[in-house]
Amino acid sequence: MIRRVLLVGAGAIGMLHAVKLARNGEVELKLFADAARRRRYLENGLFFNGEKINFDFADAAFEPELIVVATKFCQYREALEMIAPYVRKSTILMPVLNGISSADVARERFPETEVVTAFFLGHASVRTGTRVFHDGVGTTYLGLPGSPASAAVAAIKDLFDAVGISAEVPADMRAALWKKFILNVGVNQTSAFFRADYGTIQKNHEMLDFARQLMLEALEIARRENVDVSVSAVEEAMKVICTMPACAKTSMLQDVEAKRETEIGLFAGELLRRAEKYQLDLPANRQVWEKLKP
């Protein structure tokens, strides 16, 4: 079993994994943070559901077997550069970010390292400063597109099973990743565009129709990219949206309200870039991009 893990990013998704890893006595978990974040974490503490979680910070001598990267995408490339001294040929790198491109970015930066594609699907976390709240509903999906059998994937799955992290390995990781992406394109962008929580969206037909249109545009790009997803992915995503806790807010809405940089580039920005080569117009996603672009 993997014993030494480095976590990069102690936000909403990072903490969901870190808490269970930290509580397992057989796992040596270290947190990577730059000087400013380390100072803030030490001064304010890191809390999960009201409980303070004590982490050890990685020093230069630490040799992780697994690196979990859970930053926001706007900080992602910088984070990859900062952790470069910890990455070796034998290291497994697992980004857990929104979007469809984070694993590819890591593979480009570390071509000799095994990079596992992963994403989290579940109820939204709420992050306020260094405090994260989550109801525990969610699963981490991991795999390699086009290669379901992988020693690295199996090793991470064994680790997560041992510490109590819900994890699954889809038969088609690329399709699973795009299905999650289509959901994010619909609900994250709709919530940020209208500044609405799940409950508001669920009761508003205009918002639901807008989310569906955003996702249908994403589905068209997926088809052009030869991803094995059908129109049912959109209706499945609509069911997810309509069954989320009404008071919950997407991460993008939380970023808008906190005046943080959003991940709009991962969603509408990514789709519009891909649409150019097919000479496609994506009016709903362009509308969101024009309102929320950096």
C-alpha positions in Angstrom: 0.0 0.0 0.0 1.1 3.6 -0.6 2.5 5.0 2.6 3.8 8.5 1.9 1.4 11.1 0.4 2.0 14.8 -0.4 -1.1 17.0 -0.5 -1.0 20.2 -2.5 -4.0 22.4 -1.9 -6.0 22.4 1.4 -9.2 23.7 0.0 -12.6 22.1 -0.3 -11.6 19.0 -2.3 -8.1 18.7 -0.8 -9.5 18.5 2.7 -12.0 15.8 1.9 -9.1 13.5 1.0 -6.6 14.9 3.6 -8.8 14.3 6.7 -9.1 10.6 6.2 -5.5 10.2 5.1 -4.3 12.1 8.2 -6.4 9.9 10.5 -4.8 6.7 9.3 -1.8 5.7 11.4 -0.2 3.8 8.5 -0.1 6.8 6.1 2.5 9.6 6.4 0.7 12.6 5.0 2.5 15.9 4.4 1.1 19.2 3.3 2.9 21.3 0.8 2.4 25.1 1.0 4.3 28.1 0.1 5.6 30.5 2.8 2.5 32.7 2.8 0.0 29.9 3.0 2.0 28.0 5.6 2.0 31.1 7.8 -1.7 31.5 7.3 -2.4 27.9 8.1 -0.3 28.0 11.2 -1.9 31.3 12.4 -5.5 30.4 11.6 -5.5 26.6 11.7 -7.2 24.2 9.2 -10.6 23.0 10.2 -12.9 20.4 8.8 -16.6 20.4 9.9 -15.5 22.5 12.9 -12.6 20.1 14.0 -9.1 21.4 13.8 -6.9 19.1 11.7 -3.2 19.2 12.4 -0.9 18.6 9.5 2.8 18.2 9.1 4.4 20.3 6.4 6.7 18.6 3.8 10.4 19.3 4.1 13.0 18.9 1.3 13.8 15.4 2.4 10.3 14.0 2.0 9.9 11.5 -0.8 6.2 11.0 -1.5 4.9 7.9 -3.4 1.7 9.8 -4.3 1.2 13.5 -4.8 -2.5 14.7 -4.7 -2.9 18.1 -6.3 -6.2 19.8 -5.3 -5.5 23.5 -6.1 -7.7 25.8 -8.1 -6.8 25.7 -11.8 -5.7 29.3 -11.8 -2.9 28.3 -9.3 -2.3 24.9 -10.8 0.7 25.5 -13.2 2.5 27.5 -10.5 1.9 24.6 -8.0 3.3 22.1 -10.4 6.5 24.1 -10.6 6.8 24.4 -6.9 6.5 20.7 -6.3 8.9 19.7 -9.1 11.6 18.8 -6.5 9.3 16.1 -5.1 8.5 14.5 -8.4 10.5 11.4 -9.5 10.0 8.7 -12.1 8.5 6.4 -9.4 6.1 9.1 -8.1 2.4 8.9 -8.9 0.8 12.3 -9.5 -3.0 12.7 -9.2 -4.6 16.1 -9.9 -8.1 16.3 -8.5 -9.3 19.5 -10.2 -12.4 20.6 -12.2 -12.3 20.5 -15.9 -10.9 18.1 -18.4 -7.3 19.2 -18.9 -5.5 19.1 -15.6 -4.0 15.6 -16.1 -2.8 16.5 -19.6 -1.1 19.6 -18.2 0.7 17.5 -15.6 1.7 15.0 -18.2 3.2 17.7 -20.3 5.2 19.0 -17.3 6.3 15.6 -16.0 6.4 13.3 -19.1 8.3 10.5 -17.3 5.9 10.4 -14.3 2.7 8.4 -14.0 -0.2 10.8 -13.9 -3.6 9.5 -12.9 -6.8 11.3 -14.0 -9.2 11.9 -11.2 -12.3 13.9 -10.2 -14.6 14.2 -7.3 -18.4 14.0 -7.7 -20.7 14.6 -4.7 -22.3 17.3 -2.7 -20.7 20.7 -2.7 -18.2 21.7 0.0 -18.3 25.1 1.6 -15.0 26.8 2.2 -14.7 29.9 4.4 -11.1 30.9 4.8 -9.3 27.9 6.3 -12.6 26.2 7.3 -14.2 23.5 5.2 -17.7 22.0 5.7 -19.0 18.9 3.9 -21.7 16.3 4.6 -19.5 13.4 3.4 -21.5 12.5 0.3 -19.2 12.0 -2.7 -16.9 9.7 -4.6 -13.5 10.2 -6.2 -13.3 8.6 -9.7 -9.9 7.7 -11.0 -8.3 6.0 -14.0 -6.3 6.4 -17.2 -8.2 7.3 -20.4 -8.1 4.3 -22.7 -6.3 2.1 -20.1 -8.5 0.8 -17.3 -5.8 -1.6 -16.0 -3.0 0.3 -14.3 -0.8 -0.5 -11.3 -0.8 3.2 -10.3 -4.6 3.4 -10.3 -4.9 0.1 -8.4 -2.4 1.4 -5.8 -4.4 4.5 -5.2 -7.7 2.6 -5.1 -6.2 0.3 -2.4 -5.0 3.3 -0.4 -8.4 5.0 -0.6 -10.2 1.8 0.4 -7.9 1.4 3.4 -8.5 4.9 4.7 -12.2 5.1 4.0 -12.3 7.4 0.9 -15.1 6.4 -1.4 -13.4 5.7 -4.8 -14.4 4.1 -8.1 -12.5 3.2 -11.3 -14.8 3.7 -14.4 -14.5 1.4 -17.3 -14.2 4.5 -19.6 -12.4 7.2 -17.7 -12.5 9.7 -20.5 -16.3 9.5 -20.9 -16.7 9.7 -17.1 -14.5 12.8 -17.0 -16.5 14.5 -19.7 -19.8 13.7 -18.0 -18.6 15.4 -14.9 -17.4 18.3 -17.0 -20.8 18.6 -18.7 -22.4 18.8 -15.3 -20.0 21.5 -14.1 -20.5 23.5 -17.3 -24.2 23.5 -16.6 -24.5 24.1 -12.9 -21.3 25.9 -11.9 -21.7 28.4 -14.6 -25.5 28.9 -14.2 -25.1 29.4 -10.4 -22.3 32.0 -10.9 -24.0 33.7 -13.8 -27.3 34.2 -11.9 -25.7 34.2 -8.4 -28.1 31.4 -7.4 -27.7 28.5 -5.0 -29.1 25.0 -6.0 -32.5 25.7 -4.4 -33.0 28.8 -6.5 -32.0 27.1 -9.7 -34.2 24.1 -8.9 -37.3 26.3 -8.7 -36.5 28.5 -11.7 -37.3 27.2 -15.2 -35.3 29.9 -16.9 -32.2 28.9 -15.0 -32.8 25.2 -15.6 -33.2 25.8 -19.3 -30.0 27.9 -19.4 -28.1 25.1 -17.6 -29.4 22.6 -20.1 -28.4 24.7 -23.1 -24.9 25.2 -21.6 -24.6 21.4 -21.3 -25.9 20.6 -24.8 -23.2 22.9 -26.2 -20.6 21.0 -24.2 -22.1 17.7 -25.4 -21.6 18.8 -29.0 -18.0 19.5 -28.4 -17.6 16.1 -26.7 -19.1 14.4 -29.8 -16.7 16.3 -32.1 -13.8 15.1 -29.9 -15.1 11.5 -30.3 -15.9 11.1 -26.6 -18.4 8.2 -25.9 -21.2 10.3 -24.3 -24.8 10.5 -25.3 -27.5 13.1 -24.9 -28.6 11.1 -21.8 -25.6 12.6 -20.0 -27.3 16.0 -20.0 -30.5 14.6 -18.6 -28.5 12.7 -15.9 -26.8 15.9 -15.0 -30.2 17.7 -14.8 -31.3 15.0 -12.3 -28.1 15.6 -10.2 -28.8 19.4 -10.2 -32.4 18.8 -9.1 -31.4 16.5 -6.2 -28.6 18.6 -4.7 -29.2 20.1 -1.2 -31.2 23.3 -1.9 -29.0 25.5 0.4 -25.7 24.4 -1.2 -23.6 26.6 -3.4 -21.3 25.6 -6.2 -17.6 26.4 -5.9 -17.8 28.9 -8.7 -20.6 30.8 -6.9 -18.6 30.8 -3.7 -15.6 32.3 -5.7 -17.8 35.0 -7.2 -19.3 35.9 -3.8 -15.8 36.0 -2.2 -14.4 38.0 -5.1 -11.9 35.3 -5.9 -10.8 34.4 -9.5 -13.2 31.9 -10.9 -12.5 28.8 -13.0 -14.5 30.1 -16.0 -11.5 29.4 -18.2 -11.9 25.7 -17.4 -15.5 25.6 -18.6 -16.7 28.2 -21.1 -13.2 29.2 -21.9 -12.1 25.6 -22.7 -15.3 25.0 -24.8 -14.9 28.1 -26.8 -11.3 27.3 -27.6 -12.2 23.8 -28.8 -15.2 25.2 -30.7 -13.0 27.4 -32.9 -11.4 24.4 -34.7 -14.9 23.1 -35.6 -16.2 26.6 -36.5 -19.0 26.2 -34.0 -20.8 28.9 -32.1 -21.7 28.3 -28.5 -24.0 31.2 -27.6 -24.9 30.2 -24.1 -21.3 29.5 -23.1 -20.1 32.7 -24.8 -22.7 34.7 -22.8 -21.3 33.3 -19.6 -17.7 33.9 -20.7 -18.4 37.5 -21.5 -19.9 38.1 -18.1 -17.4 36.2 -16.0 -14.1 36.2 -17.9 -11.1 37.4 -15.9 
